[in-house]
Amino acid sequence: MKIVCLGDSITWGFPYGPQDSWVAMLQKQLQVEIINRGINGNTTSDMLARFDRHVLQEKPTHLILMGGINDVVCQDSFDLITHNIRTMVEKALAAGITVILGTPTAVDYPAWERILQRLRDWIHELAEKYNLQVIDFHKAFYDEASNLRTDLLLPDGGHPTRSGYQAIYDQIDLSIFKSPTS
């Protein structure tokens, strides 16, 4: 098994670095090759532009794809964001890669959060269409009463604390990486 994680700063592990990211936690648990292709500030357009080089050339068995927050911050259109994600999913599937979609994490800005929730809903619809697994990363940031857990966010309201990265990792159901025959 070889996994590429494609995303932005929250995949990379900002501000602490890849060694403290949810990706590193997943690699430690699964003991397989995992390539962190998170780049700080990336939009889904940036991810699509580097997709062939950073994903397809690696020939992974699995892709975990999470993005969209920076698109919302940059005020990219919803149609552009969904086009980019759909295109990456289709390219990966055409290459025989198992795609796992991650929902964008929560932010402490209600206007952005409304758009991100619409995107999360769309991601679930896309996953259903293509029979893909989804990791609801955003759920790490809400308590049982659906209150935003700002204690898991840095003062910027968007990036996770170290505890936030642990909470993100905790959303991953490791059984999604087991083959149906095992």
Secondary structure, 3 states (H helix, E strand, C coil): CEEEEEECHHHHCCCCCHHHCHHHHHHHHHCCEEEEEECCCCCHHHHHHCHHHHCHHHCCCEEEECCCHHHHHCCCCHHHHHHHHHHHHHHHHHCCCEEEEECCCCCCCHHHHHHHHHHHHHHHHHHHHHCCEEECHHHHHECCCCCECHHHECCCCCCECHHHHHHHHHCCCHHHHCCCCC
